[in-house]
Amino acid sequence: MSDKFETRSRKCIFLGYPFGKKGWRVYDLETSEFAASRDVIFSENEFPFDKKSDLLAVPRNGFMSQEMIMHGVDDEAPYVWENSEERGSHCENNHPSKVEVEGLEQHVDGEAQAQTPGHEVQAQPAGRKQRVRRPSTRLNDYICYTARVGSSAVDDELNRMSNTPYPIAKYVNCDRFSESHKGFLAVVTKEKEPEHYGEAMKSKSWRDAMQNEIDALERNETWTLEDLPVGKTAIGCKWVYRIKYHADGKVERYKARLVALGNRQVEGIDYNETFAPVAKMVSVRTFLAVAAIKGWILHQMDVHNAFLHGDLHEEVYMKLPPGFTHSQTGKVCRLRKSIYGLRQAPSMWFSKLTSALESYGFVQSKADYSLFTWHKGNAFLAILVYVDDLVIAGNSECAICEFKQYMSSMFHMKDLGKLKYFLGIEIARGPLGLFLCQRKYVLDILAECGLLGAKPAPTPMEQNHSLAKSMSDKFQDPEKYRRLIGRLIYLKITRPELCYSVHILAQFMQDPSQTHYEAALRVVRFLKGNPGQGLLLRADGDLQLNAFCDSDWASCPLTRRSLSGYFVMLGTSPISWKTKKQQTVSRSSAEAEYRSMANATAELLWLKSFLQSLDVIHSQPMRLWCDSQAALHIATNPVFHERTKHIELDCHFVRDQIRTRCIAAVYTRSSEQLADIFTKALGKQQFNYLLGKLGICDLHAPT
């Protein structure tokens, strides 16, 4: 019979912390089992492997078991798989179907030899003295392991395993893409851009890129070295690093750009006019959606040192670039031409580019000044400008080539070939249309937050959250919170389902709390479940605009202002969406819905004008879907009464658009209201249902 007073404790090794449980993860030395326990007494002064006889051969099935996995994302892998030759090991594996774990004895002279039972010591060469080798004392307090795999079957099994139950490989791959596009994505994912000057100095490629940039600036006589006049202040500068790719995925060049810190400039002294249009993301999506439907050819060009083409009229001084000095101390750069970072530089460059395009025969769009169109016979070209990046679309390959030659004669251009990677957006073209995603950008966010191994969240935000009334402790690093929200804002370019969540979180940028940061991390964990999700701009869609609008009445608990949201599609392709808090308090839900209809109508009218620049004419009314019968009656009924007389007159322009048959207001059920996802946090089932109707897909999802 067993004695209830007998010793029941077991000698174990502390491995870490179990996933989803409270306690410690331990390894039983006697039974060779893994367990999680909350009753543990630590012997901090006793090392379990102080003798060689204590070394245990871990069985194959337990060596990489999920039970042994350490669940810290940033933890190093507990085992290193390598060839024995790399450590100087001469042991032989007589059991190719098993994995052997062998203790390493490192020697003072840098050589290491693993001793195993039955190992035959090789004879020393003749004429060489034999001496007894003793292990180094440097590693007396450590036990090192090496593992050898003797069969491809084991290789395959171990390759499928990971040090986390949620490996990123389960959520993203490239099986659906062509071999050439796979190679392009592999290069884009592999290459890492330096974040600061010190990191760039470690690579010869980036050092050469910085030297080339300085040489180009000096050839263009961008500055002269002078003494800083009394009363003047020299602004600083910094390096920004980007990698430019060819259409086939090869690195076109490592681009180091010297950027002046224009935030130190003083208005009225250092600059006056600063306005320069850039393409809005709505314009980019609409432009590509039309190109997908009409089958236009898409190319991309980059202007080398674009801002150097602008002349500087103000007296501006800049400090010497980081990493470059002058023999005479105290010298600064007096800028003779505009460079990146100056407040007035974009305006000067855009003026010169506009003149060049108009000289070729392009017409600037009135809806978006960054769009230029050209007609000659049956040939058609459209150019979308984002600072120094040009997206070229057209129905004639010959016309595109002639335009490229003209631009190369006017400026120092880089021909990047077919459109594949634009502003961090990965673009793939296939029979279904254009697929846009920010896969690499999402993976960078996951890595930065340390959540590559985290469990994915089903939705971006919890239902019935109370973030506005959070009373938790202040977040100690608000700059980190702001950086994360800023990255999520840019991610909304191809991820409309994040619109509501990011809108809510962005309201706490000034003074975030710990609860707000945890909510932001939940959005990142949601991204973990679908890093490659993006927009599918279908090639078989029509060119008819459809919009959905919705509101959440008095949703803000602090101001009681309502939330408006709309979603616009060109055929079946998503092109525009927005979540915004209304400027005034609405007295009823119908009024809030009516204001939301006004916002959506304004967006439809602008898109109609933009599409006219691309020769897309809307002869039929644009449909506006709303789930409020009261708001629809207000929009179609011109009679004023007590409930509507206080509504601003600008909201009533919806009636005018309905009367002129520019807009057709249509009722839809609340369960089918696509804009519902932009005004409130939904449950998993409804969220996924609406997500499937937004024209969003995940071509990177594992098959």
Secondary structure, DSSP 8 states (H G I E B T S, - for coil): ---TTS-----EEEEE--TTSSSEEEEETTT--EEEES-----TT--TTSSGGG-----HHHHT-GGG----TT---S--B--GGGGT-----S-TTSEEEEE--B-TTS-B----TT-------TT---------GGGTT---EEEEE--HHHHHHHHH--SSSS-GGGT---TTS-HHHHHHHHHHHH----SSHHHHTT-HHHHHHHHHHHHHHHHTT-EEEEE--TT---B-EEEEEEEEE-TTS-EEEEEEEEEE-GGG--BTTTBS--------HHHHHHHHHHHHHHT-EEEEEEETTGGGGSEEEEEEEE---TT---SSTTEEEEEEE--TT-TTHHHHHHHHHHHHHHHHT-EE-SS-TTEEEEEETTEEEEEEEETTEEEEEES-HHHHHHHHHHHHHHS-EEEEEE--EETTEEEEEETTEEEEE-HHHHHHHHHHHT-TTS---SSSS-TT--GGG--S-B-S-HHHHHHHHHHHHHHTTT-GGGHHHHHHHGGGSSS-BHHHHHHHHHHHHHHHT-TT-EEEEETT--S-EEEEEEEETT--TTT---EEEEEEEETTEEEEEEEEE-SS--SSHHHHHHHHHHHHHHHHHHHHHHHHHTT----S-EEEEES-HHHHHHHH-----TTTTTS-GGGGHHHHHHHTTSEEEEE--GGG-GGGGGTS---HHHHHHHHTTTTEE-TTS--
